[in-house]
Amino acid sequence: MITFHRRFAVLAAATCLAVTGGCSTGMGDLPPLESTGAVEVKLAPGDKVSIVVQDLDTMSGEYIIDETGSVSLPLVDRVDAAGLSYVEMQRAIAAQLVAADVLKNPNVTVQPLELRPIYIMGEVRRPGEYAFRQGLTVFAAVSMAGGYTYRARTDEVAVTRIVNDQPTTAVATEDSVILPGDRIRVYERWF
């Protein structure tokens, strides 16, 4: 009888370990999402920007960054925009205008119109694609998706972001800042 109870206890413990081991959310080995105060948005293919060049109406307008990461502009041909901030793109356009001898001291403004959407998956009420807004946090993104389901793990989520042309996944909290193109996955809690 003692042997039966001992075997039963060992079998029960092994079963519990196997069951709870299979319940991992996959976030255990992920690093935390870098949390810097002010996050500078970098441009990427698919972003739509407004470019205004003072005293040069033929160049001012709305442009989409193409799949090569460039913008075709009149008078200066192409400007490589992928990976640049808005200020860096303004400087690049101004430098090309000076180099092409179009303007001596150009005043260029670049502003976002439509940036890459974000994606929210997992334990939210309305998973899907959502428009990016400046200053968006995980909390705001989850709110746009209708909030958490009753099964959601609300203390941490996984965010996949393209860093140096490679997808990188990290753990984020509700206060983490979201960037254009981020993919947010809300996992199910198990207990």
C-alpha positions as CSV (number, residue, x, y, z in Angstrom):
1,M,0.0,0.0,0.0
2,I,2.8,2.4,0.9
3,T,4.3,1.8,-2.5
4,F,1.1,2.6,-4.3
5,H,0.6,5.9,-2.4
6,R,4.2,6.9,-3.1
7,R,3.9,6.0,-6.8
8,F,0.7,8.0,-6.9
9,A,2.3,11.0,-5.3
10,V,5.3,10.9,-7.7
11,L,3.0,10.5,-10.7
12,A,0.7,13.4,-9.5
13,A,3.8,15.7,-9.0
14,A,5.1,14.8,-12.4
15,T,1.8,15.5,-14.0
16,C,1.5,18.9,-12.3
17,L,5.0,19.9,-13.5
18,A,4.2,18.8,-17.1
19,V,0.9,20.7,-17.1
20,T,2.3,23.9,-15.6
21,G,5.4,23.7,-17.7
22,G,3.3,23.6,-20.9
23,C,1.5,26.8,-19.7
24,S,4.3,29.1,-20.3
25,T,3.5,32.4,-22.0
26,G,6.8,32.5,-23.9
27,M,7.8,35.7,-22.2
28,G,10.1,34.2,-19.6
29,D,13.3,34.6,-21.6
30,L,12.4,38.0,-23.3
31,P,14.3,41.1,-22.4
32,P,12.4,44.2,-21.2
33,L,11.4,46.7,-23.9
34,E,13.8,49.6,-23.8
35,S,12.1,52.5,-22.0
36,T,13.5,55.8,-22.9
37,G,11.5,59.0,-22.1
38,A,11.2,60.6,-25.5
39,V,11.2,58.1,-28.3
40,E,12.2,59.5,-31.7
41,V,10.2,58.0,-34.5
42,K,12.3,56.8,-37.5
43,L,10.8,56.8,-41.0
44,A,10.3,53.6,-42.9
45,P,8.7,52.3,-46.2
46,G,5.0,53.0,-46.2
47,D,5.1,56.1,-44.1
48,K,3.3,59.1,-45.6
49,V,4.8,62.5,-44.9
50,S,4.2,66.2,-45.7
51,I,7.1,68.1,-47.1
52,V,7.0,71.9,-47.3
53,V,9.9,73.9,-48.8
54,Q,9.5,77.6,-48.3
55,D,9.5,79.6,-51.6
56,L,9.4,76.4,-53.6
57,D,5.7,75.3,-54.1
58,T,6.6,72.8,-56.8
59,M,8.3,70.6,-54.2
60,S,5.9,71.0,-51.4
61,G,3.3,68.2,-51.0
62,E,2.5,64.8,-49.6
63,Y,4.9,61.9,-50.3
64,I,5.0,58.2,-49.5
65,I,8.3,56.5,-48.7
66,D,8.6,53.7,-51.2
67,E,9.7,50.1,-50.7
68,T,13.4,51.1,-51.1
69,G,13.1,53.6,-48.3
70,S,13.3,56.6,-50.6
71,V,11.2,59.6,-51.6
72,S,11.2,60.9,-55.2
73,L,11.2,64.7,-55.2
74,P,11.2,67.2,-58.0
75,L,14.4,69.1,-58.6
76,V,16.6,66.8,-56.4
77,D,15.5,63.3,-57.6
78,R,15.6,60.9,-54.6
79,V,16.1,61.3,-50.9
80,D,16.9,58.2,-48.8
81,A,14.5,58.5,-45.9
82,A,14.3,55.1,-44.2
83,G,15.9,55.2,-40.7
84,L,15.9,59.0,-40.6
85,S,14.0,61.1,-38.1
86,Y,11.9,64.0,-39.4
87,V,14.7,66.5,-38.5
88,E,17.3,64.3,-40.3
89,M,15.1,64.1,-43.4
90,Q,14.7,67.9,-43.4
91,R,18.5,68.3,-43.3
92,A,18.9,65.7,-46.1
93,I,16.5,67.5,-48.4
94,A,18.0,70.9,-47.6
95,A,21.5,69.6,-48.4
96,Q,20.3,68.2,-51.7
97,L,18.7,71.5,-52.6
98,V,21.9,73.4,-51.8
99,A,24.0,70.8,-53.7
100,A,21.7,71.1,-56.8
101,D,22.0,74.9,-56.6
102,V,18.3,75.2,-56.3
103,L,18.2,77.3,-53.1
104,K,21.1,78.8,-51.1
105,N,19.4,78.6,-47.7
106,P,16.4,76.3,-47.9
107,N,13.8,76.1,-45.1
108,V,12.4,72.6,-45.2
109,T,9.7,71.1,-42.9
110,V,8.8,67.4,-42.8
111,Q,5.8,66.2,-40.8
112,P,4.1,62.8,-40.5
113,L,0.7,62.3,-42.1
114,E,0.2,58.5,-41.8
115,L,2.7,56.2,-40.2
116,R,2.8,52.4,-40.3
117,P,0.0,50.9,-38.4
118,I,0.4,48.9,-35.2
119,Y,-1.0,45.4,-34.7
120,I,-2.6,44.1,-31.5
121,M,-3.1,40.3,-31.1
122,G,-4.1,37.9,-28.4
123,E,-6.3,38.4,-25.4
124,V,-8.0,41.7,-26.4
125,R,-11.6,42.2,-27.4
126,R,-10.9,43.4,-31.0
127,P,-7.5,42.2,-32.2
128,G,-6.3,43.7,-35.4
129,E,-4.6,46.6,-37.2
130,Y,-4.8,50.1,-35.7
131,A,-3.6,53.6,-36.8
132,F,-0.5,54.8,-35.0
133,R,-0.7,58.0,-33.0
134,Q,2.3,59.9,-31.5
135,G,2.8,59.1,-27.8
136,L,0.9,55.8,-27.9
137,T,1.5,53.5,-25.0
138,V,0.6,49.8,-24.5
139,F,-2.3,50.9,-22.3
140,A,-3.7,53.2,-25.0
141,A,-3.2,50.6,-27.8
142,V,-5.0,47.9,-25.7
143,S,-7.8,50.4,-25.1
144,M,-8.1,51.0,-28.9
145,A,-8.6,47.3,-29.2
146,G,-11.5,47.2,-26.8
147,G,-9.5,46.4,-23.7
148,Y,-8.3,43.1,-22.2
149,T,-10.4,39.9,-22.2
150,Y,-11.1,38.3,-18.9
151,R,-8.4,35.8,-19.6
152,A,-5.7,38.3,-20.4
153,R,-2.4,38.7,-18.6
154,T,-2.5,42.4,-17.9
155,D,0.9,43.0,-16.1
156,E,3.1,42.3,-19.2
157,V,2.7,42.0,-23.0
158,A,5.2,41.1,-25.7
159,V,6.1,43.8,-28.3
160,T,7.8,42.9,-31.5
161,R,9.7,45.8,-33.2
162,I,12.0,46.1,-36.2
163,V,15.4,47.1,-34.9
164,N,18.3,47.3,-37.5
165,D,16.1,45.5,-40.1
166,Q,15.5,42.5,-37.7
167,P,12.4,41.7,-35.7
168,T,13.1,41.9,-31.9
169,T,10.6,40.9,-29.3
170,A,10.7,42.2,-25.7
171,V,8.5,42.4,-22.6
172,A,6.6,45.6,-22.1
173,T,4.3,47.1,-19.4
174,E,1.2,49.3,-19.9
175,D,3.4,52.4,-19.7
176,S,5.8,51.3,-22.5
177,V,5.8,53.6,-25.6
178,I,4.8,52.1,-28.9
179,L,6.3,52.9,-32.2
180,P,4.9,52.7,-35.8
181,G,4.8,49.1,-37.0
182,D,5.0,47.5,-33.5
183,R,3.2,44.2,-33.0
184,I,1.7,43.8,-29.5
185,R,0.8,40.3,-28.2
186,V,-1.4,40.0,-25.1
187,Y,-1.0,36.5,-23.6
188,E,-3.5,34.5,-21.7
189,R,-3.0,34.2,-17.9
190,W,-3.0,30.7,-16.6
191,F,-3.8,31.1,-12.9
